[in-house]
Amino acid sequence: MPRQSFKATTAQRTLVEQLAAFGIPQEDMVMLVLDANGKPISVPTLRKHFRQELTEGLVKANTAVAQALFKKAKAGNVASIIFWLKTRGGWKETPQSVELSGPDGGPVEQRTQIVDERKVKAALDKLQREY
C-alpha cells in the first residue's frame, strides 16, 4: 500500500514560520511537524511543503527587529544609533595604536622573580609574633 501524501495544515504552516523566525534548525523543526500517522516528517518533506514559510519566517523576523532598532535610533537611543551607523551607515571607529617599548625605545624588559615559599612563611610567622 503506497504511503499517504503529506498535506500541510494552516496550523503547521504558522508553526514552521514561527520556528524559522526564531532561527530553529530545520532538523529540529521536523520533530514538531507530524504527518497523518503522528510521526515527524523528514527535512526534505519540510523543505518541499513549507518553502514559503521557511523563507518568510526569517525575513519577517529580521524586518520586525530592524523596525524596532530603527524606531529606537530615531527616538535618540544612543546605542541603537551607534549600532545602526556602524552596520548600515559604514561608520567605524579608528583603531588607536598602542606601542609598547622599553627605556629609550628599546625592547621591553621582563623580570621574573622566584618566590621561596619557606621564606614567605617564615616572614609571615615573624610578623604574626610581633603583632
LUMZA-890286 format. One record per residue: residue number from 1; x, y, z of N, C-alpha, C in turn. Coordinates in nm, 2 decimals. Layout:
<pators>
+-----+--------+---------+--------+---------+----------+--------+--------+---------+--------+
| num | n_east | n_north |   n_up | ca_east | ca_north |  ca_up | c_east | c_north |   c_up |
+-----+--------+---------+--------+---------+----------+--------+--------+---------+--------+
| NUM |      X |       Y |      Z |       X |        Y |      Z |      X |       Y |      Z |
...
+-----+--------+---------+--------+---------+----------+--------+--------+---------+--------+
</pators>
This chain:
<pators>
+-----+--------+---------+--------+---------+----------+--------+--------+---------+--------+
| num | n_east | n_north |   n_up | ca_east | ca_north |  ca_up | c_east | c_north |   c_up |
+-----+--------+---------+--------+---------+----------+--------+--------+---------+--------+
|   1 |   0.08 |   -0.12 |   0.00 |    0.00 |     0.00 |   0.00 |   0.09 |    0.12 |   0.00 |
|   2 |   0.07 |    0.22 |  -0.09 |    0.15 |     0.34 |  -0.10 |   0.13 |    0.43 |   0.02 |
|   3 |   0.24 |    0.50 |   0.05 |    0.24 |     0.59 |   0.16 |   0.15 |    0.71 |   0.13 |
|   4 |   0.08 |    0.76 |   0.23 |   -0.01 |     0.87 |   0.21 |   0.07 |    1.00 |   0.19 |
|   5 |   0.03 |    1.08 |   0.09 |    0.10 |     1.21 |   0.06 |   0.08 |    1.31 |   0.18 |
|   6 |   0.18 |    1.38 |   0.21 |    0.17 |     1.47 |   0.32 |   0.10 |    1.60 |   0.28 |
|   7 |   0.01 |    1.64 |   0.36 |   -0.07 |     1.76 |   0.34 |  -0.05 |    1.86 |   0.46 |
|   8 |   0.00 |    1.97 |   0.43 |    0.03 |     2.07 |   0.54 |  -0.10 |    2.14 |   0.58 |
|   9 |  -0.11 |    2.16 |   0.71 |   -0.23 |     2.23 |   0.77 |  -0.19 |    2.38 |   0.79 |
|  10 |  -0.29 |    2.46 |   0.81 |   -0.26 |     2.60 |   0.84 |  -0.19 |    2.62 |   0.97 |
|  11 |  -0.22 |    2.54 |   1.07 |   -0.15 |     2.54 |   1.20 |   0.00 |    2.50 |   1.18 |
|  12 |   0.02 |    2.40 |   1.10 |    0.16 |     2.36 |   1.08 |   0.24 |    2.47 |   1.00 |
|  13 |   0.17 |    2.54 |   0.91 |    0.24 |     2.65 |   0.83 |   0.28 |    2.76 |   0.93 |
|  14 |   0.19 |    2.79 |   1.02 |    0.21 |     2.90 |   1.11 |   0.33 |    2.86 |   1.21 |
|  15 |   0.33 |    2.74 |   1.25 |    0.43 |     2.69 |   1.34 |   0.57 |    2.69 |   1.27 |
|  16 |   0.58 |    2.64 |   1.15 |    0.70 |     2.64 |   1.07 |   0.75 |    2.79 |   1.05 |
|  17 |   0.66 |    2.88 |   1.02 |    0.70 |     3.02 |   1.00 |   0.76 |    3.08 |   1.13 |
|  18 |   0.70 |    3.05 |   1.24 |    0.75 |     3.09 |   1.37 |   0.88 |    3.03 |   1.41 |
|  19 |   0.90 |    2.90 |   1.39 |    1.02 |     2.84 |   1.42 |   1.14 |    2.89 |   1.33 |
|  20 |   1.11 |    2.92 |   1.20 |    1.21 |     2.98 |   1.11 |   1.24 |    3.12 |   1.16 |
|  21 |   1.15 |    3.19 |   1.21 |    1.17 |     3.33 |   1.26 |   1.26 |    3.32 |   1.38 |
|  22 |   1.25 |    3.22 |   1.46 |    1.33 |     3.21 |   1.58 |   1.46 |    3.15 |   1.56 |
|  23 |   1.49 |    3.10 |   1.44 |    1.62 |     3.05 |   1.40 |   1.64 |    2.90 |   1.44 |
|  24 |   1.53 |    2.83 |   1.46 |    1.53 |     2.69 |   1.49 |   1.58 |    2.61 |   1.37 |
|  25 |   1.68 |    2.53 |   1.38 |    1.73 |     2.45 |   1.27 |   1.62 |    2.36 |   1.21 |
|  26 |   1.62 |    2.34 |   1.08 |    1.52 |     2.25 |   1.02 |   1.52 |    2.11 |   1.07 |
|  27 |   1.64 |    2.06 |   1.11 |    1.65 |     1.93 |   1.16 |   1.57 |    1.92 |   1.29 |
|  28 |   1.56 |    2.03 |   1.37 |    1.48 |     2.03 |   1.49 |   1.33 |    2.05 |   1.46 |
|  29 |   1.30 |    2.14 |   1.36 |    1.16 |     2.17 |   1.33 |   1.08 |    2.04 |   1.30 |
|  30 |   1.14 |    1.95 |   1.23 |    1.07 |     1.83 |   1.18 |   1.02 |    1.75 |   1.30 |
|  31 |   1.08 |    1.76 |   1.41 |    1.03 |     1.69 |   1.53 |   0.89 |    1.74 |   1.58 |
|  32 |   0.86 |    1.86 |   1.54 |    0.74 |     1.92 |   1.58 |   0.63 |    1.92 |   1.48 |
|  33 |   0.66 |    1.89 |   1.35 |    0.57 |     1.88 |   1.25 |   0.54 |    1.73 |   1.22 |
|  34 |   0.42 |    1.69 |   1.25 |    0.38 |     1.55 |   1.24 |   0.29 |    1.52 |   1.12 |
|  35 |   0.31 |    1.40 |   1.06 |    0.23 |     1.36 |   0.95 |   0.10 |    1.30 |   1.00 |
|  36 |   0.02 |    1.25 |   0.91 |   -0.12 |     1.20 |   0.94 |  -0.11 |    1.08 |   1.04 |
|  37 |   0.01 |    1.01 |   1.04 |    0.02 |     0.90 |   1.14 |   0.08 |    0.94 |   1.27 |
|  38 |   0.11 |    1.07 |   1.29 |    0.16 |     1.12 |   1.41 |   0.31 |    1.11 |   1.42 |
|  39 |   0.38 |    1.09 |   1.31 |    0.52 |     1.07 |   1.31 |   0.59 |    1.20 |   1.25 |
|  40 |   0.71 |    1.24 |   1.30 |    0.77 |     1.35 |   1.24 |   0.80 |    1.34 |   1.09 |
|  41 |   0.79 |    1.45 |   1.02 |    0.82 |     1.45 |   0.88 |   0.97 |    1.46 |   0.86 |
|  42 |   1.02 |    1.44 |   0.74 |    1.16 |     1.45 |   0.71 |   1.20 |    1.59 |   0.67 |
|  43 |   1.33 |    1.62 |   0.67 |    1.37 |     1.75 |   0.63 |   1.34 |    1.78 |   0.48 |
|  44 |   1.36 |    1.68 |   0.39 |    1.31 |     1.71 |   0.25 |   1.16 |    1.74 |   0.24 |
|  45 |   1.08 |    1.67 |   0.32 |    0.94 |     1.70 |   0.32 |   0.91 |    1.84 |   0.37 |
|  46 |   0.98 |    1.88 |   0.47 |    0.96 |     2.01 |   0.53 |   1.00 |    2.12 |   0.42 |
|  47 |   1.11 |    2.10 |   0.35 |    1.15 |     2.19 |   0.25 |   1.06 |    2.20 |   0.13 |
|  48 |   1.00 |    2.08 |   0.10 |    0.91 |     2.07 |  -0.02 |   0.78 |    2.14 |   0.01 |
|  49 |   0.72 |    2.12 |   0.13 |    0.59 |     2.17 |   0.16 |   0.58 |    2.30 |   0.24 |
|  50 |   0.69 |    2.34 |   0.29 |    0.70 |     2.47 |   0.37 |   0.80 |    2.57 |   0.32 |
|  51 |   0.84 |    2.56 |   0.19 |    0.94 |     2.65 |   0.14 |   0.91 |    2.80 |   0.17 |
|  52 |   0.79 |    2.84 |   0.14 |    0.75 |     2.98 |   0.16 |   0.76 |    3.02 |   0.31 |
|  53 |   0.71 |    2.94 |   0.40 |    0.72 |     2.97 |   0.54 |   0.86 |    2.97 |   0.59 |
|  54 |   0.95 |    2.88 |   0.54 |    1.09 |     2.88 |   0.59 |   1.15 |    3.01 |   0.54 |
|  55 |   1.12 |    3.06 |   0.43 |    1.18 |     3.18 |   0.38 |   1.12 |    3.31 |   0.45 |
|  56 |   0.99 |    3.31 |   0.45 |    0.93 |     3.43 |   0.50 |   0.94 |    3.45 |   0.65 |
|  57 |   0.95 |    3.34 |   0.72 |    0.97 |     3.35 |   0.87 |   1.09 |    3.42 |   0.91 |
|  58 |   1.20 |    3.39 |   0.84 |    1.33 |     3.46 |   0.87 |   1.32 |    3.61 |   0.83 |
|  59 |   1.26 |    3.63 |   0.71 |    1.25 |     3.77 |   0.66 |   1.16 |    3.86 |   0.75 |
|  60 |   1.05 |    3.80 |   0.79 |    0.96 |     3.88 |   0.88 |   1.02 |    3.91 |   1.01 |
|  61 |   1.10 |    3.81 |   1.07 |    1.16 |     3.83 |   1.20 |   1.27 |    3.94 |   1.19 |
|  62 |   1.35 |    3.93 |   1.08 |    1.46 |     4.04 |   1.06 |   1.39 |    4.17 |   1.04 |
|  63 |   1.28 |    4.18 |   0.97 |    1.21 |     4.30 |   0.95 |   1.16 |    4.36 |   1.08 |
|  64 |   1.10 |    4.28 |   1.16 |    1.05 |     4.33 |   1.29 |   1.16 |    4.38 |   1.38 |
|  65 |   1.27 |    4.31 |   1.39 |    1.38 |     4.35 |   1.47 |   1.44 |    4.48 |   1.41 |
|  66 |   1.46 |    4.49 |   1.28 |    1.52 |     4.61 |   1.22 |   1.42 |    4.73 |   1.24 |
|  67 |   1.30 |    4.71 |   1.24 |    1.20 |     4.81 |   1.26 |   1.21 |    4.87 |   1.40 |
|  68 |   1.22 |    4.77 |   1.50 |    1.23 |     4.81 |   1.64 |   1.36 |    4.89 |   1.66 |
|  69 |   1.47 |    4.84 |   1.60 |    1.60 |     4.91 |   1.61 |   1.59 |    5.05 |   1.55 |
|  70 |   1.53 |    5.06 |   1.43 |    1.52 |     5.19 |   1.37 |   1.44 |    5.29 |   1.45 |
|  71 |   1.33 |    5.24 |   1.51 |    1.25 |     5.33 |   1.59 |   1.32 |    5.38 |   1.71 |
|  72 |   1.40 |    5.29 |   1.78 |    1.48 |     5.33 |   1.89 |   1.59 |    5.43 |   1.85 |
|  73 |   1.65 |    5.41 |   1.74 |    1.75 |     5.50 |   1.69 |   1.69 |    5.64 |   1.66 |
|  74 |   1.58 |    5.64 |   1.60 |    1.51 |     5.77 |   1.57 |   1.47 |    5.84 |   1.69 |
|  75 |   1.44 |    5.76 |   1.80 |    1.39 |     5.82 |   1.93 |   1.51 |    5.88 |   2.01 |
|  76 |   1.64 |    5.85 |   1.96 |    1.75 |     5.90 |   2.03 |   1.83 |    5.80 |   2.11 |
|  77 |   1.80 |    5.68 |   2.11 |    1.87 |     5.58 |   2.18 |   2.01 |    5.57 |   2.13 |
|  78 |   2.11 |    5.61 |   2.21 |    2.25 |     5.62 |   2.16 |   2.31 |    5.49 |   2.11 |
|  79 |   2.29 |    5.38 |   2.19 |    2.34 |     5.25 |   2.15 |   2.28 |    5.21 |   2.01 |
|  80 |   2.15 |    5.23 |   1.99 |    2.09 |     5.20 |   1.86 |   2.14 |    5.28 |   1.75 |
|  81 |   2.17 |    5.41 |   1.78 |    2.22 |     5.50 |   1.67 |   2.36 |    5.45 |   1.63 |
|  82 |   2.44 |    5.42 |   1.73 |    2.58 |     5.38 |   1.70 |   2.58 |    5.25 |   1.63 |
|  83 |   2.50 |    5.15 |   1.67 |    2.49 |     5.02 |   1.60 |   2.45 |    5.04 |   1.46 |
|  84 |   2.34 |    5.12 |   1.44 |    2.29 |     5.15 |   1.30 |   2.40 |    5.21 |   1.21 |
|  85 |   2.46 |    5.31 |   1.26 |    2.56 |     5.38 |   1.18 |   2.68 |    5.29 |   1.15 |
|  86 |   2.72 |    5.20 |   1.24 |    2.83 |     5.11 |   1.22 |   2.80 |    5.00 |   1.12 |
|  87 |   2.67 |    4.95 |   1.13 |    2.64 |     4.83 |   1.04 |   2.57 |    4.88 |   0.91 |
|  88 |   2.49 |    4.98 |   0.91 |    2.42 |     5.02 |   0.79 |   2.48 |    5.15 |   0.73 |
|  89 |   2.55 |    5.23 |   0.81 |    2.60 |     5.36 |   0.76 |   2.74 |    5.36 |   0.72 |
|  90 |   2.81 |    5.24 |   0.75 |    2.95 |     5.23 |   0.71 |   3.05 |    5.30 |   0.80 |
|  91 |   3.00 |    5.35 |   0.91 |    3.09 |     5.42 |   1.01 |   3.17 |    5.32 |   1.08 |
|  92 |   3.29 |    5.36 |   1.12 |    3.38 |     5.27 |   1.20 |   3.46 |    5.36 |   1.30 |
|  93 |   3.51 |    5.29 |   1.40 |    3.60 |     5.36 |   1.49 |   3.74 |    5.34 |   1.44 |
|  94 |   3.81 |    5.46 |   1.45 |    3.95 |     5.45 |   1.41 |   4.03 |    5.38 |   1.52 |
|  95 |   4.10 |    5.27 |   1.49 |    4.17 |     5.20 |   1.59 |   4.28 |    5.29 |   1.65 |
|  96 |   4.30 |    5.28 |   1.78 |    4.40 |     5.35 |   1.85 |   4.52 |    5.26 |   1.86 |
|  97 |   4.64 |    5.31 |   1.81 |    4.76 |     5.22 |   1.82 |   4.83 |    5.25 |   1.95 |
|  98 |   4.87 |    5.14 |   2.01 |    4.95 |     5.14 |   2.13 |   5.08 |    5.08 |   2.11 |
|  99 |   5.19 |    5.15 |   2.14 |    5.32 |     5.10 |   2.12 |   5.38 |    5.07 |   2.25 |
| 100 |   5.43 |    4.95 |   2.27 |    5.50 |     4.92 |   2.39 |   5.65 |    4.91 |   2.37 |
| 101 |   5.73 |    4.98 |   2.44 |    5.87 |     4.97 |   2.43 |   5.94 |    5.00 |   2.57 |
| 102 |   6.06 |    4.96 |   2.57 |    6.13 |     4.97 |   2.70 |   6.20 |    5.11 |   2.70 |
| 103 |   6.29 |    5.13 |   2.79 |    6.36 |     5.26 |   2.81 |   6.43 |    5.31 |   2.68 |
| 104 |   6.41 |    5.43 |   2.64 |    6.47 |     5.49 |   2.52 |   6.43 |    5.42 |   2.39 |
| 105 |   6.31 |    5.36 |   2.39 |    6.26 |     5.30 |   2.27 |   6.32 |    5.16 |   2.25 |
| 106 |   6.39 |    5.11 |   2.35 |    6.45 |     4.97 |   2.34 |   6.34 |    4.86 |   2.36 |
| 107 |   6.39 |    4.74 |   2.37 |    6.30 |     4.63 |   2.39 |   6.24 |    4.63 |   2.54 |
| 108 |   6.12 |    4.58 |   2.55 |    6.06 |     4.57 |   2.68 |   6.14 |    4.46 |   2.77 |
| 109 |   6.17 |    4.51 |   2.89 |    6.24 |     4.42 |   2.98 |   6.14 |    4.34 |   3.06 |
| 110 |   6.16 |    4.21 |   3.07 |    6.08 |     4.13 |   3.16 |   6.16 |    4.07 |   3.27 |
| 111 |   6.10 |    4.08 |   3.39 |    6.17 |     4.03 |   3.50 |   6.09 |    3.92 |   3.57 |
| 112 |   6.15 |    3.82 |   3.61 |    6.08 |     3.71 |   3.68 |   6.14 |    3.69 |   3.81 |
| 113 |   6.06 |    3.68 |   3.92 |    6.12 |     3.66 |   4.05 |   6.06 |    3.53 |   4.10 |
| 114 |   6.15 |    3.45 |   4.15 |    6.11 |     3.32 |   4.21 |   6.09 |    3.34 |   4.35 |
| 115 |   5.98 |    3.29 |   4.40 |    5.94 |     3.31 |   4.54 |   5.97 |    3.18 |   4.62 |
| 116 |   6.04 |    3.19 |   4.72 |    6.07 |     3.08 |   4.81 |   5.96 |    3.08 |   4.92 |
| 117 |   5.88 |    2.98 |   4.91 |    5.76 |     2.97 |   5.00 |   5.80 |    2.96 |   5.14 |
| 118 |   5.91 |    2.90 |   5.17 |    5.96 |     2.88 |   5.31 |   5.99 |    3.02 |   5.37 |
| 119 |   6.06 |    3.10 |   5.29 |    6.09 |     3.24 |   5.34 |   5.97 |    3.32 |   5.36 |
| 120 |   5.87 |    3.31 |   5.27 |    5.75 |     3.38 |   5.29 |   5.67 |    3.34 |   5.41 |
| 121 |   5.67 |    3.21 |   5.44 |    5.60 |     3.16 |   5.56 |   5.67 |    3.20 |   5.68 |
| 122 |   5.81 |    3.20 |   5.68 |    5.88 |     3.25 |   5.79 |   5.86 |    3.40 |   5.82 |
| 123 |   5.85 |    3.48 |   5.72 |    5.83 |     3.62 |   5.73 |   5.69 |    3.64 |   5.79 |
| 124 |   5.59 |    3.57 |   5.74 |    5.45 |     3.59 |   5.80 |   5.45 |    3.54 |   5.94 |
| 125 |   5.51 |    3.43 |   5.98 |    5.52 |     3.39 |   6.11 |   5.58 |    3.49 |   6.20 |
| 126 |   5.69 |    3.55 |   6.16 |    5.76 |     3.66 |   6.24 |   5.66 |    3.78 |   6.26 |
| 127 |   5.59 |    3.82 |   6.15 |    5.50 |     3.93 |   6.16 |   5.39 |    3.90 |   6.26 |
| 128 |   5.34 |    3.78 |   6.26 |    5.23 |     3.74 |   6.35 |   5.28 |    3.74 |   6.50 |
| 129 |   5.40 |    3.70 |   6.52 |    5.45 |     3.70 |   6.66 |   5.47 |    3.84 |   6.71 |
| 130 |   5.51 |    3.93 |   6.62 |    5.54 |     4.07 |   6.66 |   5.41 |    4.15 |   6.69 |
| 131 |   5.30 |    4.11 |   6.63 |    5.18 |     4.19 |   6.65 |   5.08 |    4.10 |   6.72 |
+-----+--------+---------+--------+---------+----------+--------+--------+---------+--------+
</pators>
